[in-house]
């Protein structure tokens, strides 16, 4: 269902956690909000869920204003950071809680719980106690719990935040498949751009409570609106342009030239990391700015390299 | 080099499980055996052997005993109910709302808990006199004093847990469609229930074994098991009857303590992985009214008796003056020594008791932390003084050491106080010992430190502060101790300040009362200041409860 935020502001004592945010999410769309910690992204989710009062602006869901709708009547699914499972209830009771609140009959609850647990790959976990779950299992139960009442909008707050890398990657893939399958409108908050790019149709970069840029993952990467966005999505080579502004140089714009030949750029190698069959080479130009690139052969650390620059791939940000 | 070092470490391990640890286990075990287990066995023997089973049954079925038992249980239950009624809202407000001065309010509510019973009794006596209602020597007076004391228990146990409850659990319930009331009923309340039950049990235990409050505020007609044990043993010298009552008391208290300990364990399980969550702002009129109302009640309940105590201690005739305080230097006809001398005695006893408790506790804590069968046994044994009421303990000394002339020794009171203070020292030091990473020992040993050096350079600096804190609490308890002392203090040399307050309050007369109130203020201030200093040093690891 369509979610619409218009001019939303939230103030905590002397700081603006959200500063006139306008955001519109289409039916069935998956949007990720990324930003450093403290940028207001969790506040945004809490505001939509009705757990945080607005200082100004309005939020509407499917064309209906949520201003006077308390949290428990919004019908929005929210999966909390670190899950917030009810520790005194078992897995089944956690998942069925929302169904029970919605007045679903007991028999239907049981079958829906089984269906949800199966959906997240936890068949047979119904009677487990919350204490006995691993981090990944708790994450799946939390997801099942927020999906069980079939919310019109699903919100995920750092859903994979506390998990280790291998588990994250696996669950990211599972989550993406699940969201696509259900077609639920999803709003997803994370500080990890890889996770956001993997899950979302559209990514919103939030900085100090303001939207810095919104667009597809590819747009953010190829046309970052600011140095902040460029750095946040993972660009490392940011060179001052003599004509003004900053040049963002993707890794792929740089390649090493054969020894003895002159390149466009000279740099000193500071580190080499072997990564997925190639070498990630970090080097610095004379002015100290970073020049990272990939190479088949590792150049010696401390040595100087000549690099060819593919000018067409360079993005100029005029500040 | 390596070849030399390996045997050295082995040798050091062998040595550590040898000499020192034998002393560390042996001394506290002996101390508890002589000063806790033996007196209790003596009471047991006296009640069963001395009186004979027939007499025991006769006494337990007598109507007098039944009415004492019912009154003991009834006043404790009523006190628990009232304490929860006052304490739970305070716990809620402190745990959940973002209010200015919450630190002050929390500290204020906890003050009564550290005050000695005689001081509290004196404060309520002063309050009733000030307000002009004749509640002295009534059931209501007992309940009021018990609530004053135990609100701290509820606020501390329940409030501490409540504040640590992840608010997002409630929010998760609300997002899933639970109204605030439903979320409270289905999520918060089930989480709190075992903690509230545990706190209630602790409060019940305190009220069941309450002695000074009942003796002073209840008057002669309101007898509980504790005051009856005292009456039979001290005034009527009927040890057999007292022993039977003490046996009933002992069984009840041990059973309740075991229950309380289980709740505490469950609570510590339930509080695992807790998170600090943002407190609720006071952003609506309803919230502001509720919080103000609770704060006012808390302040009135806690401050009124203390303020009345101070005010009445300063009242001379129709005006104010310090003459009651000046009178503390004089020995009246009623007391064996001047109140100021008794106070000096109390302080001296507190220092000696704290030193004994610290020495025994330090050894005991290291043995308990090391574990093994001896350590576990010691850990259980060291909890016994917590479960046994001071009155039963004092009576046990009367019976158990009757043959020796030990009772007339000046040491008996500080030793009894040390036994009562020992659990506080252990509560502070055992976790400190346990938290020492064994790799620190291994690292020190690999760097060439012998076991004695490791104890001095690694262990001691890490346990020193908790030990001081625990010993400080033991001293605070000793200064105000009344139950055991009232059995053991004999003559001038062991007459303590709380004894003086009791003696002065139990006689009619404005002058004596004024003196009692002034002395109570001085005792209360001493203990409160000590507790305040200790509280500041406390690093949450030490809990009074």
Interface residues (C-beta under 8 A of the other chain):
Chain A: X49 X50 X51 X53 X70 X71 X72 X73 X74 X75 X76 X77 X78 X80 X82 X84 X85 X86 X87 X88 X97 X98 X101 X102 X145 X146 X149
Chain B: X166 X168 X169 X171 X172 X173 X174 X175 X176 X177 X178 X179 X180 X182 X183 X186 X187 X190 X191 X270 X275 X283
